Amino acid sequence: LDTIPCLLSPWSEWSDCSVTCGKGMRTRQRMLKSAAELGDCNEELEQAEKCMLPECPVDCELTEWSQWSECNTSCGKGHMIRTRMIKIEPQFGGTACPETVQRTKCRVRKCLRGPGMEKRRWKEAR
């Protein structure tokens, strides 16, 4: 008995890549046109291949804020700071890193002035 050759439709266009960035897969199909009873058809009806789109953006990632430092003066007005570290640098258009240092005012007890300090300082300021 003669086997009838497979009648296959042409391959479809490749599908879009399965991802919007980075590495993915794409597929294409074709149809069996002849009735399967007329003979075994072992041709593949689907193909897949890897596809690569531009790298996915990587957003900046930071550690948690540190504790606030001690006030930098022992009396009067000063400031204290806190910091955080960059864990992951942004790449491929990911979101930029926000500030990694913050400072805030602090005030410890009033400084005790020696007598006559006020007047002397007032003269200098003029």
C-alpha positions in Angstrom: 0.0 0.0 0.0 1.4 3.3 -1.0 1.5 5.9 1.8 0.3 9.3 0.8 2.9 12.0 1.6 1.9 14.5 4.3 0.1 17.5 3.0 1.2 20.4 5.2 0.3 24.0 5.3 3.2 26.5 5.1 4.7 27.5 8.5 2.9 30.4 10.2 4.9 33.6 11.0 7.0 33.3 14.2 5.0 34.4 17.2 6.1 37.4 19.2 8.8 36.7 21.8 7.2 35.4 25.0 8.7 38.2 27.0 8.8 42.0 26.7 12.5 42.2 27.7 15.3 39.7 28.2 15.4 36.0 27.0 12.2 34.3 25.9 10.9 31.8 23.4 8.9 32.1 20.2 7.0 29.5 18.2 5.5 28.8 14.8 3.0 26.2 13.7 1.8 24.5 10.6 -1.3 22.4 9.9 -1.8 18.9 8.6 -3.9 19.3 5.5 -4.3 15.6 4.5 -6.5 13.4 6.6 -4.5 11.5 9.1 -6.1 8.2 8.2 -4.4 8.2 4.8 -1.0 7.5 6.3 1.2 8.3 9.3 2.5 11.8 9.3 5.5 12.3 11.5 6.4 15.8 10.4 6.7 18.3 13.3 3.7 20.7 13.5 5.3 23.2 15.9 8.8 24.7 16.2 10.2 26.8 19.1 13.3 28.9 19.3 14.9 31.2 21.7 14.5 35.0 21.2 16.3 37.8 22.9 15.0 41.3 23.5 16.8 44.3 25.0 17.9 43.7 28.6 15.2 44.2 31.2 15.6 47.4 33.3 17.1 46.8 36.7 15.9 49.3 39.4 18.1 50.7 42.1 17.8 48.8 45.4 18.9 50.2 48.7 19.4 48.8 52.2 17.2 50.1 55.1 18.2 53.4 56.7 20.8 53.2 59.5 20.0 54.6 62.9 20.4 58.4 63.3 23.9 59.3 64.4 24.6 61.2 67.6 24.2 64.9 67.5 27.5 66.4 66.3 27.6 69.0 69.1 27.5 68.5 72.8 25.5 71.6 73.3 23.5 74.0 71.1 22.4 73.4 67.6 23.9 70.7 65.5 22.9 68.0 63.1 22.8 64.2 62.9 22.8 62.0 59.8 21.7 58.6 58.7 22.8 56.6 55.7 21.8 53.7 53.5 23.8 51.7 51.1 23.1 50.9 47.4 22.5 47.1 47.1 21.9 47.1 43.3 23.0 49.8 40.9 20.3 50.7 38.3 20.9 49.3 34.8 19.3 49.5 31.4 17.1 52.4 32.2 15.9 51.2 35.7 14.9 53.7 38.3 17.7 55.8 39.6 18.9 55.7 43.2 17.4 58.2 45.6 19.4 60.0 48.3 21.7 57.8 50.5 22.3 60.4 53.2 19.8 62.4 55.2 20.6 65.0 57.8 18.4 66.6 60.3 18.8 69.3 62.9 19.3 68.4 66.5 19.7 70.5 69.6 21.2 69.4 72.7 20.9 71.4 75.9 21.7 75.2 75.6 25.4 76.0 75.8 26.3 77.8 79.0 28.0 81.0 78.1 30.7 82.6 80.2 29.8 86.1 81.5 30.4 88.9 79.0 30.4 86.5 76.0 27.3 88.1 74.6 28.7 91.6 74.4 31.9 90.6 72.9 30.2 88.6 70.2 27.8 91.5 69.5 30.8 93.8 68.9 32.4 91.3 66.5 29.2 91.0 64.5 29.2 94.8 63.8 
